[in-house]
Amino acid sequence: MTESLDRVARIQREWARERPDVDVRPQGVIGRLHRLGAYLTEELCVVYRKYGLGEGDFDVLATLRRAGEPFERAPGELAEHTMVTTGAMTKRVDRLERAGLVSRRASESDGRGRVVALTPEGRALIDRAFPEHMANERRLLEALTEGEAAQLEALLTKWLAATEEPRG
């Protein structure tokens, strides 16, 4: 009977043959997460592209929408909530502003500060795209039972908490 191995298992088997002195078990988790992450990103981007957005654009619009009325945040706060640099955030906001999905204005509480806000068009777009995004994520989890998905979420939460910088 022929053994059915995924790509990661084949790679591990080859390394085990070539370098039996090196423990390749971590590759089983890391390699599969890496491959799965690339696959998931591509599948999520299908929905973003349908709405004329990139992954980062969707992230900014969603972050502003989650802020609640009046759907605005300072650029630094946006960068923190999306985990990108302020320089990368500036490029995203510039693109979204040109598309009429966000606007910028001076902060009322800080004369030197700026605020980024959803425009009515931006809010309408994210409100249309978000339910489809969540349906797509649900579809991507269909290979797991609800219990398995909950267990995986708990494990990933624990692992992520151990790797992320503590927030002050």
Secondary structure, 3 states (H helix, E strand, C coil): CCCCCCHHHHHHHHHHHHCCCCCCHHHHHHHHHHHHHHHHHHHHHHHHHHCCCCHHHHHHHHHHHHCCCCCEECHHHHHHHHCCCHHHHHHHHHHHHHCCCEEEEECCCCCCCEEEEECHHHHHHHHHHHHHHHHHHHHHCCCCCHHHHHHHHHHHHHHHHHHCCCCC
